[in-house]
Amino acid sequence: MTLSATPIVKEQCLTVRGKVVLTGVPANVVVSPATRGSAFVGATSSEESSRHVFTMGLLPKGYRWLCLFRFKIWWMIPRVGKSGSEIPIETQLVLLEAREDAALGDQSDESTSENTFYILLLPVLDGEFRTSLQGNSRDELEFCIESGDPSVQCKQALEAVFINSGNNPFELIKDSIKILAKHKGTFSHIDDKKIPANLDWFGWCTWDAFYSKVNPQRIKEGLESLSAGGSPARFLIIDDGWQDTFNEIQRETEPVIDGAQFATRLIDIKENYKFRDISFEDNTCSLDGFIKSIKEKYGLKYVYMWHALVGYWGGVLPSSEAMKKYNPKIKYPVQSPGNVGNLRDVVMDSLQTYGAGIIDPMKIYDFYNDLHGYLASRGIDGVKVDAQNVLETLGSGYGGRVSLTRQYQQALEESIARNFQDNNLICCMSHNTDSIYSSKRSAVARASEDFMPREPTFQTLHIASVSFNSLLLGEIMMPDWDMFHSKHSTAEFHGAARAIGGCGVYVSDKPGEHDFKVLKKLVLPDGSVLRARYAGRPTRDCLFLDPVMDGKSLLKIWNLNKFSGVVGAFNCQGAGKWPCKDKTHDENTSTSNPLALSGQVSPMDVEFLEELAGENWTGDCAVFAFNSGSLSRLPKKGRIDVLLSTLQCEIYTISPIKDYEENVQFAPLGLTDMYNSAGAIEALNFTNHYSECIIKVKVRGCGHFGAYSSIRPKYCTVDTKAEEISYDVKNGFLNFNLSPSSQNESSLREILIGY
């Protein structure tokens, strides 16, 4: 009997591929096909309302699930569990693990890939309404739809939750997002967006270095410091502190009023006094002169400026002469039950008290175009736009949260396209689906709450959050894993994660406070980085485990380079606790004491490795461990043990070994001094010339080049110059030094290895 993959409701049971996903499905729940194999779930009501909570049915015991939910208005985090009651409010993705041969309630934790499939539930936008999922105390799954405007009401939502299934969880999420993008037409998949070029260059952000006390002199000192140490920044974010603002509530000479700083409002699109008459190199210059000078002196390729989606944290000042043409009004946010149901946020609580100066949606494009046009005329290349989710609380009177978000998002993207090249925009504090599913062009978004250098218990949560959140965000945006400090107790931990995250790599060090040993594992001498190809995500065997609080699981993150895979193993246990979560595992397990944990890494951890390997793959891989420097040859299903203490990590380059001649098997590892060593490899091919086999590798950068070779080569040349090689006959480790280029340091090096 062939089982239909399309979700259906029969006898009050929602089934997918013959598996019962929900029981006791109410009669008002409606299922309609989306594509062959996928469907939308909705529901009807007898009453009109701007907010409905509909019961979908009972989630049977035994499923392992992963969800992504907003623990506060701005940000998502992951959670795993087995019962419906554990699914929090404001959930924006649920992934279930199912086994085709398992009886209901008999889902083993040790599911095998041969009989395992996955069921994805995505709450989406349905017209002017936004959907989220949640569990209740009866283990029922519910969906909540809301417009955010009391005057925007409905009796039904027929396309509220999208359901799909597949054998590969990563392909399932990708295919589902593509289906939704085509069907809804309100957003685009990442494959259809232009990726900003600055992601391939090392950056520096002023925020943690100076906070709002940033000024031109301090920027100069930071750029000088990085350049002098051999890790030059090519990308700069001038964060909060450059704008012309005013606070009517908090006067400088008066006692501090808690939260009043978020009532500060923008009074002009131009820079404040700190960035007007700037002393630089014994001259006085304006903002444009300063930007031009630092680009020329320090080799900067991209300079971004920060602003909030509504101008500044408290919006714009309606009484400002420069702002009046945008018809701003003070509006008071109305937080939904979802906004306050997990963790309240100080910014939103402040704005509820003091209000936000909101620009007329009909004028918001004019504001963005004026602001971005002015910045572009000063030599600025792009913007980081923060505090985006505030709009969901301001929809009343504007047609609701979805409508208001979409108007602002469309205006922002149109202004970016008009004023900046390369789609240079970073979206931040934007983890609601109102924004995610309204993103047509925006291609980069922050993947988690800020890196917080002064919060020791937040470090492991950060790495776990960015990797899990990238499951969803990575199909629509390039996730930005945020800045970090190179001179910090967790610098290696964060640096290694950024190296395999597929994200931009940038720090927020204070001038002179750098660890160049860490930076030089990330940054080449020309200021470029070895960025992996996609968003780093947890390996398949980690998807339903808690890498922060279960006391036993390592976090493994996988990615791909052009010719290899890469897996990072991270011990995130014993150094923090998820917010909004009571400790439910073994009470003897500590969340605050270091834990040494063992695990295993396998070539199987790298998805799509066989497709990447191509023809002539032996089925084996060369596995290079960065920190230990060890090289192993493993079959595809082979495993290597790893032992890590809390806040320790190891990076494994996994390179398919291919047959090049009868007795020549070879796999490049790349620059073994770099975390993501194989990210340096740009081309790989070979020729047979008479009786000689020549392998050709094109590489970026310099340092130690490594490879696996089944036999010792006869010779090696780099840019036609013979190089002395080292070869370990025991493990096939071939390596030699790749000296800095005498020509353009950004040019590719050609390596010939002859057998």
C-alpha positions in Angstrom: 0.0 0.0 0.0 1.3 3.4 -0.9 0.9 6.1 1.8 0.1 9.6 0.7 2.7 12.2 1.9 0.1 14.9 1.8 -1.3 15.8 5.3 -4.9 14.8 5.7 -7.5 14.7 8.5 -9.4 11.5 8.8 -11.4 10.3 11.8 -10.2 13.3 13.8 -6.5 12.4 13.2 -4.0 14.5 11.2 -1.7 12.1 9.4 1.4 12.5 7.3 2.8 9.6 5.4 0.6 7.3 7.5 1.9 8.7 10.8 -0.6 10.2 13.2 0.7 13.7 14.0 -2.3 15.0 15.9 -5.3 13.3 17.4 -8.7 14.7 18.5 -8.5 17.3 15.7 -11.6 19.6 16.1 -14.2 19.9 13.4 -13.4 23.5 12.7 -9.8 22.7 11.6 -9.4 22.8 7.9 -6.6 21.2 5.8 -6.0 22.3 2.2 -3.3 21.0 -0.2 -0.4 23.3 -1.0 1.6 21.1 -3.3 1.9 17.3 -3.6 3.1 16.3 -0.2 2.4 19.6 1.6 -0.6 21.4 3.0 -1.9 24.3 4.9 -3.8 24.0 8.2 -6.4 26.6 9.2 -9.5 26.9 11.2 -12.8 28.7 11.4 -14.7 30.5 14.1 -18.2 31.8 14.6 -17.0 35.2 15.8 -15.0 38.0 14.3 -11.8 38.9 16.2 -8.4 40.5 15.7 -6.9 37.5 17.6 -7.9 33.9 17.7 -6.3 30.8 19.4 -7.3 27.6 17.7 -6.7 24.1 18.9 -5.2 21.9 16.2 -5.2 18.6 18.1 -3.3 16.5 20.6 0.4 15.8 19.9 0.9 12.1 20.8 3.6 11.1 23.2 6.9 9.8 21.8 7.8 12.2 19.1 11.0 14.0 19.5 10.6 17.6 18.4 12.7 20.8 17.9 11.1 24.2 18.0 12.3 27.7 17.5 10.5 30.3 19.6 10.8 33.9 20.5 11.9 34.1 24.1 11.6 37.9 23.9 10.2 40.2 21.3 13.4 40.5 19.3 15.0 37.0 19.3 14.4 33.3 18.9 16.1 30.4 20.7 15.7 26.6 20.3 14.0 24.1 22.5 13.7 20.3 22.3 11.2 18.1 23.9 8.7 15.2 23.6 5.3 16.5 24.8 3.0 19.2 23.4 2.8 21.0 26.7 6.5 22.0 26.4 6.1 23.9 23.2 6.3 27.6 24.2 4.1 30.4 23.0 5.6 32.4 20.1 6.9 29.2 18.4 7.8 29.9 14.8 9.0 26.4 13.7 8.4 22.9 14.9 10.3 19.9 13.4 9.1 16.4 14.4 11.2 13.2 14.0 9.1 10.2 12.9 9.8 6.6 12.0 7.8 4.9 9.3 7.9 1.5 11.0 7.3 2.7 14.6 4.0 2.4 16.4 2.3 5.5 17.8 4.1 6.6 20.9 7.1 4.3 20.2 9.6 6.8 18.7 13.1 5.6 19.7 15.8 8.1 20.5 18.1 6.0 18.3 16.2 6.4 15.1 18.1 5.3 12.0 18.3 7.4 8.8 16.9 4.5 6.8 13.5 4.6 8.4 13.4 8.1 9.8 11.6 11.0 8.2 10.7 14.5 9.4 7.6 16.6 9.6 7.8 20.4 9.5 5.2 22.8 10.8 5.7 26.5 9.9 3.2 29.1 11.2 3.1 31.7 8.4 1.4 34.9 7.4 -2.2 34.6 6.2 -3.3 37.9 4.7 -3.1 40.6 7.3 -2.7 38.0 10.1 0.5 36.5 11.6 0.5 33.0 13.1 2.5 31.4 15.9 2.3 27.9 17.5 2.1 27.0 21.2 1.3 24.0 23.3 -1.1 23.8 26.2 -1.3 21.8 29.5 -3.3 19.1 27.8 -0.5 18.4 25.3 -2.5 20.0 22.5 -0.9 22.0 19.8 -2.6 25.4 19.2 -2.0 28.2 16.7 -2.6 31.8 17.4 -3.4 34.3 14.7 -3.4 38.0 15.3 -3.5 41.2 13.3 -2.3 43.7 15.9 -5.1 46.1 15.1 -8.5 45.8 16.8 -10.2 47.0 13.6 -8.7 44.2 11.4 -10.7 41.1 12.2 -11.6 37.8 10.7 -13.6 34.6 11.3 -11.2 32.2 9.6 -7.6 31.6 8.7 -7.3 28.9 6.1 -3.5 29.2 5.4 -2.2 29.7 8.9 0.2 26.7 9.3 2.2 25.0 6.6 3.0 21.3 7.0 5.4 19.3 4.9 7.5 16.1 5.3 10.8 14.7 4.0 13.6 12.3 4.6 16.3 14.9 4.9 15.5 17.7 7.5 17.7 20.3 5.8 16.2 19.7 2.3 12.8 19.6 3.9 13.2 23.1 5.4 14.8 24.5 2.2 12.1 23.0 -0.1 9.3 24.2 2.2 10.6 27.8 2.3 10.8 27.8 -1.5 7.3 26.5 -1.8 6.1 29.2 0.6 8.0 32.0 -1.2 6.4 31.0 -4.5 2.9 30.6 -3.0 2.8 33.7 -0.8 4.9 36.0 -3.0 5.8 38.2 0.0 9.4 37.1 0.5 12.3 35.4 -1.4 14.5 32.4 -0.7 18.2 33.2 -0.1 19.1 31.6 -3.4 17.2 34.4 -5.1 18.9 37.3 -3.3 22.1 39.2 -3.9 24.6 38.5 -1.1 26.6 41.6 0.1 30.3 41.3 -0.8 31.5 42.6 2.6 30.8 39.1 4.1 34.0 37.9 2.6 36.1 40.5 4.4 37.1 40.8 8.0 35.2 43.5 9.9 35.3 45.7 13.0 32.2 47.1 14.8 32.4 50.0 17.2 29.6 48.9 19.5 31.3 46.8 22.3 34.5 48.9 21.9 32.9 52.2 22.7 29.1 51.8 22.9 27.5 55.2 22.1 30.7 57.1 23.0 32.1 56.3 19.6 34.0 59.2 17.9 36.3 59.6 14.8 39.5 59.5 16.9 38.5 56.2 18.5 37.6 54.8 15.1 41.0 55.8 13.8 42.7 54.1 16.8 40.8 50.9 16.3 41.6 50.6 12.6 45.2 51.5 13.2 45.5 48.9 15.9 44.1 46.0 13.8 46.2 47.0 10.8 49.4 47.2 12.7 48.9 43.7 14.1 48.5 42.2 10.6 44.7 41.6 10.7 43.4 44.7 8.8 39.7 45.4 8.9 38.2 45.8 5.4 34.7 46.3 6.7 33.6 48.8 9.4 30.3 49.3 11.2 29.9 52.7 12.9 27.3 51.6 15.4 25.0 53.7 17.6 26.4 57.0 18.7 26.8 59.0 15.4 23.2 60.3 15.0 21.8 63.6 16.0 19.2 62.9 18.8 17.4 64.4 21.7 15.7 63.1 24.8 12.8 65.1 26.2 12.5 62.8 29.2 16.0 62.4 30.5 18.0 65.6 30.9 21.8 65.3 31.3 21.8 67.2 34.6 19.0 65.3 36.2 19.0 61.9 38.0 18.9 58.9 35.7 15.4 57.6 35.0 15.4 53.9 34.4 14.5 53.1 30.8 14.3 56.7 29.7 17.3 56.3 27.4 15.1 54.4 25.0 12.9 57.5 24.6 15.7 59.3 22.8 14.5 60.4 19.4 16.1 61.4 16.1 16.0 65.0 15.2 18.0 65.1 11.9 19.2 62.6 9.3 22.7 64.2 9.5 25.5 63.3 11.9 25.9 64.7 15.3 28.5 67.2 16.5 31.2 64.5 17.0 31.3 63.7 13.3 31.2 67.2 11.9 34.5 69.0 12.3 36.9 66.1 12.5 40.6 66.4 13.2 42.4 63.8 11.1 46.1 63.7 10.0 46.6 67.3 11.0 43.6 68.5 9.0 40.0 69.3 9.8 37.4 67.5 7.7 33.7 66.7 7.5 32.2 63.2 7.6 32.7 62.5 4.0 36.4 63.6 4.2 36.9 61.3 7.2 35.3 58.3 5.5 37.4 58.9 2.4 40.6 59.2 4.5 40.1 56.0 6.5 39.3 54.1 3.4 42.5 55.2 1.8 44.8 54.9 4.8 43.5 51.6 6.2 42.3 49.9 3.0 38.6 49.8 4.1 36.3 48.5 1.4 33.0 48.9 3.1 31.7 51.3 5.8 28.2 50.8 7.3 26.3 53.1 9.6 23.8 52.0 12.2 20.2 53.2 12.6 16.9 51.9 14.0 14.1 50.9 11.7 12.1 53.8 13.1 15.1 56.2 13.0 16.3 55.8 16.6 15.2 53.7 19.7 12.4 56.2 20.5 11.7 56.9 16.8 11.9 60.5 15.6 11.0 63.8 17.3 7.8 65.1 15.9 8.6 68.7 16.8 11.9 68.6 14.9 11.9 70.9 11.9 13.9 68.3 9.9 11.4 65.6 10.7 8.1 67.3 10.2 7.9 66.6 6.5 7.6 62.9 7.4 4.4 63.4 9.4 5.6 61.6 12.6 3.4 61.0 15.5 4.0 59.7 19.0 2.5 56.2 19.2 2.3 54.0 22.3 3.1 50.3 21.7 0.6 47.7 22.5 2.3 44.4 23.4 0.4 41.2 22.6 0.1 38.3 25.0 3.0 36.7 23.1 5.3 39.7 23.6 4.9 39.5 27.4 4.3 35.7 27.8 8.0 34.7 27.9 10.5 37.5 28.8 9.5 41.1 28.9 11.9 43.5 27.3 13.1 46.8 28.9 13.1 48.6 25.5 9.4 47.8 24.9 8.4 48.5 28.5 10.1 51.9 28.2 8.4 52.7 24.9 5.0 51.7 26.3 5.6 54.5 28.9 7.2 57.2 26.7 6.0 56.3 23.2 7.8 56.2 19.9 7.9 58.8 17.2 6.6 56.9 14.2 6.8 58.2 10.7 3.7 58.0 8.5 3.9 54.8 6.5 3.1 56.9 3.4 6.3 58.9 4.1 8.6 56.2 5.3 10.2 55.6 1.9 11.0 59.4 1.7 12.7 59.2 5.1 14.8 56.2 4.2 15.7 57.6 0.8 16.7 60.9 2.3 18.8 59.2 5.1 20.5 56.7 2.9 21.0 59.1 0.0 22.7 61.5 2.4 24.9 58.7 3.9 25.8 57.5 0.4 26.9 61.0 -0.5 29.2 60.9 2.5 30.9 57.7 1.2 28.9 55.2 3.3 28.3 51.9 1.6 25.5 50.4 3.7 23.5 50.3 6.9 22.7 48.0 9.9 19.1 48.5 10.7 18.1 47.6 14.3 15.1 47.2 16.6 12.9 46.1 13.7 10.3 44.1 15.6 9.0 47.2 17.3 6.5 47.6 14.4 4.5 44.6 15.5 3.3 46.6 18.6 2.4 49.7 16.6 0.0 48.2 14.0 -3.2 49.7 15.5 -4.6 52.3 13.1 -2.2 51.2 10.3 -4.0 48.0 9.2 -2.2 45.8 11.6 1.3 44.5 12.3 1.8 42.6 9.1 0.7 45.5 6.9 2.8 48.0 8.8 5.9 45.8 8.8 5.5 45.1 5.1 5.2 48.8 4.2 8.4 49.6 6.2 10.2 46.6 4.9 9.4 47.4 1.3 10.4 51.0 1.6 13.7 50.0 3.3 14.6 47.6 0.6 13.7 50.0 -2.2 15.9 52.7 -0.6 18.8 50.2 -0.1 18.6 49.2 -3.8 18.6 52.8 -4.9 21.3 54.2 -2.7 23.8 51.4 -2.0 25.4 48.8 -4.2 25.6 45.1 -3.4 22.4 45.0 -1.3 24.4 46.3 1.7 22.0 45.9 4.6 22.1 44.0 7.9 18.7 43.5 9.6 18.8 43.2 13.3 16.3 42.5 16.2 14.0 41.1 13.5 13.1 37.6 14.4 9.3 37.8 14.1 7.8 36.1 11.1 6.2 39.5 10.1 9.7 40.5 9.1 11.0 37.2 8.0 8.2 36.5 5.6 8.2 40.0 4.2 11.8 40.0 3.2 12.0 40.2 -0.6 15.6 41.5 -0.9 17.2 41.7 2.5 19.9 39.1 2.5 21.6 39.4 5.9 20.1 39.2 9.4 21.4 38.8 12.9 20.9 35.2 14.0 20.6 35.7 17.8 20.8 38.0 20.7 24.0 40.1 21.1 27.4 38.7 21.9 27.7 40.0 25.5 31.3 40.0 26.6 30.5 40.7 30.3 28.0 37.8 30.6 29.9 34.6 31.2 26.8 32.4 31.2 25.6 33.7 27.8 28.6 32.5 25.7 27.5 28.9 25.1 23.9 30.0 24.6 25.0 32.3 21.8 26.7 29.5 19.8 23.8 27.1 20.2 21.3 29.8 19.3 22.9 31.0 16.1 23.4 27.5 14.8 19.8 26.3 15.5 18.2 29.6 14.4 20.1 29.3 11.1 17.9 26.3 10.3 15.1 28.8 9.5 16.9 32.1 9.0 19.5 30.5 6.7 17.0 29.7 4.1 15.9 33.3 3.8 18.9 35.3 5.0 22.6 34.8 5.5 22.7 34.6 9.3 24.9 37.1 11.0 26.4 35.5 14.1 27.4 38.9 15.5 30.7 40.4 16.6 32.9 38.9 19.3 36.1 39.9 21.2 39.4 38.4 20.0 40.9 39.0 23.5 38.4 37.2 25.7 38.2 34.0 27.6 35.9 32.6 25.0 37.6 34.0 21.9 38.7 30.6 20.5 35.2 29.3 21.0 33.5 32.2 19.2 36.2 32.5 16.5 36.0 28.9 15.6 32.2 29.1 15.3 32.3 32.2 13.1 34.8 30.4 10.8 32.4 27.6 10.0 29.2 29.6 10.3 29.1 30.9 6.7 28.6 34.3 8.3 30.6 37.5 8.2 33.6 37.6 10.6 34.0 40.8 12.6 35.1 41.8 16.1 34.4 44.7 18.4 37.7 44.9 20.2 38.9 48.0 21.9 42.0 49.5 20.3 45.0 47.6 21.4 43.0 44.8 23.0 43.4 42.1 20.4 44.6 38.5 20.3 46.2 38.2 16.9 46.9 34.5 17.4 43.1 34.1 17.2 42.6 36.6 14.5 45.2 35.1 12.2 43.3 31.8 12.3 40.4 33.7 10.7 41.9 36.5 8.6 44.3 36.3 5.7 47.0 39.1 5.4 44.8 40.9 2.7 41.9 41.1 5.2 39.8 38.5 3.6 38.2 35.5 5.4 37.7 31.9 4.5 33.9 31.9 4.6 32.1 28.6 4.3 29.4 28.4 1.7 26.2 28.1 3.6 24.7 28.9 7.0 26.2 26.7 9.7 23.6 24.4 11.2 23.5 21.6 13.8 24.3 18.1 12.5 21.4 15.8 12.0 22.2 13.8 15.1 22.1 17.0 17.2 18.8 18.4 16.1 16.7 16.9 18.9 19.3 17.2 21.7 19.8 20.1 24.1 23.5 21.1 23.7 23.3 23.6 26.6 21.5 21.9 29.5 21.2 18.1 29.1 24.6 17.6 30.6 25.7 15.0 28.0 25.4 16.3 24.4 28.1 18.1 22.4 26.9 20.6 19.8 28.2 19.7 16.3 27.8 22.3 13.5 28.4 21.3 9.8 29.0 23.3 6.6 30.5 22.9 3.2 33.4 24.5 1.3 33.9 24.1 -2.4 35.7 20.7 -2.2 35.2 19.6 1.4 33.0 19.6 4.4 33.7 21.0 7.9 32.3 20.1 11.3 32.8 22.0 14.5 32.3 20.2 17.8 31.5 22.5 20.8 31.0 21.7 24.4 28.3 24.2 25.4 27.3 22.3 28.6 28.0 23.5 32.2 28.2 27.2 31.5 24.7 28.6 31.2 21.0 28.0 31.2 18.3 28.6 28.6 15.9 31.5 29.5 12.3 30.5 29.9 13.2 27.0 30.9 13.0 25.2 34.2 15.6 22.5 34.7 13.8 19.3 33.9 16.7 16.9 33.3 18.7 15.0 35.9 19.0 17.4 38.9 22.6 16.1 39.5 23.6 17.7 36.2 25.1 21.2 36.7 24.5 24.2 34.4 27.2 26.2 36.1 30.1 23.8 36.6 32.5 22.7 33.7 31.8 19.3 32.3 34.2 17.1 30.2 32.2 15.3 27.6 33.0 12.8 24.9 31.4 12.4 21.5 32.0 11.3 18.0 32.5 13.0 14.6 31.9 11.3 11.3 32.0 12.2 7.6 28.3 11.3 7.8 27.8 14.5 9.8 28.4 16.5 6.6 25.2 16.7 4.5 25.5 16.4 0.7 29.1 15.2 1.0 28.6 12.6 -1.8 27.3 15.2 -4.2 30.2 17.5 -3.4 32.8 14.6 -3.8 31.7 13.9 -7.3 33.3 11.2 -9.5 36.2 9.0 -8.5 35.5 9.2 -4.8 36.9 6.3 -2.9 34.2 6.5 -0.2 36.8 7.5 2.3 37.6 10.9 3.7 40.7 12.6 5.1 39.7 14.1 8.5 42.0 16.8 9.9 41.5 18.0 13.4 42.6 21.7 13.7 43.6 21.9 17.4 45.3 18.6 17.7 46.8 18.7 14.2 46.0 15.0 13.7 45.0 13.4 10.3 42.9 10.3 10.0 41.5 8.3 7.1 37.9 7.3 7.7 35.2 5.5 5.7 32.0 7.5 5.1 30.4 5.9 8.1 33.5 5.8 10.2 33.8 7.8 13.5 36.5 9.6 15.4 36.3 10.2 19.2 36.4 13.7 20.6 36.7 14.7 24.3 36.0 18.4 25.2 35.7 20.4 28.4 33.2 23.2 28.7 33.9 26.0 26.3 36.3 23.9 24.3 35.9 23.1 20.7 37.5 21.2 17.8 37.2 21.9 14.0 37.4 19.0 11.6 38.0 19.4 7.9 36.5 16.5 6.1 37.9 16.1 2.6 36.8 13.3 0.2 39.7 11.1 -0.9 39.6 10.6 -4.7 41.4 8.3 -7.1 43.6 10.2 -9.5 45.6 7.4 -10.9 46.0 3.7 -10.1 48.0 4.3 -7.0 47.4 8.0 -6.3 44.7 8.9 -3.9 44.5 12.6 -2.8 42.4 15.0 -0.7 43.3 18.6 -0.1 43.0 20.1 3.4 44.0 23.7 2.6 45.7 26.2 4.9 46.1 24.2 8.1 46.9 27.2 10.2 43.3 28.5 9.6 40.2 27.3 11.4 38.3 26.6 8.2 41.4 25.4 6.3 39.7 24.1 3.2 37.9 27.4 2.7 41.1 28.5 1.0 40.8 26.1 -1.9 39.3 27.7 -5.0 40.0 25.1 -7.7 41.0 21.4 -7.9 41.8 19.3 -11.0 44.4 17.0 -12.4 46.1 16.0 -15.7 47.9 12.9 -16.9 50.9 14.0 -18.9 52.7 11.0 -20.4 53.5 8.8 -17.3 53.0 11.7 -14.9 49.9 12.5 -12.8 49.8 16.2 -11.9 47.2 17.5 -9.3 46.5 21.3 -9.6 45.2 23.3 -6.7 44.4 27.0 -6.6 44.6 28.5 -3.1 44.0 31.9 -1.5 46.4 33.1 1.2 49.6 31.8 2.7 50.8 29.6 5.5 51.1 25.8 5.8 49.3 23.9 3.1 48.2 20.4 4.0 46.8 17.4 2.1 46.3 13.7 2.3 48.3 11.7 -0.2 48.4 7.9 -0.5 52.0 8.1 -1.7 54.8 10.6 -1.5 54.8 13.0 -4.5 57.8 13.4 -6.7 57.7 17.2 -6.5 55.6 20.2 -5.6 55.7 23.7 -7.1 54.0 26.9 -6.0 53.6 29.5 -8.8 56.2 27.5 -10.7 58.8 27.6 -7.8 59.8 24.3 -6.3 58.8 23.8 -2.7 60.3 21.4 -0.1 57.7 19.0 1.2 57.1 17.1 4.4 55.4 13.7 4.1 54.3 11.3 6.9 54.1 7.8 5.5 52.1 6.6 8.5 49.0 8.8 7.9 49.7 10.2 4.4 50.0 13.8 5.7 51.6 16.0 3.1 52.4 19.5 3.9 54.6 22.4 2.9 54.9 26.1 3.4 53.0 28.5 1.2 55.0 31.8 1.5 53.4 35.2 1.0 52.9 36.2 -2.6 55.5 38.6 -3.9 52.7 40.1 -6.1 49.2 40.9 -5.2 48.5 39.4 -1.8 44.9 38.7 -2.9 45.9 36.7 -6.0 45.4 33.0 -6.2 48.4 30.7 -5.8 48.8 27.7 -8.1 50.1 24.5 -6.6 51.2 21.6 -8.8 51.8 18.3 -7.1 53.5 15.7 -9.4 53.5 11.9 -9.1 
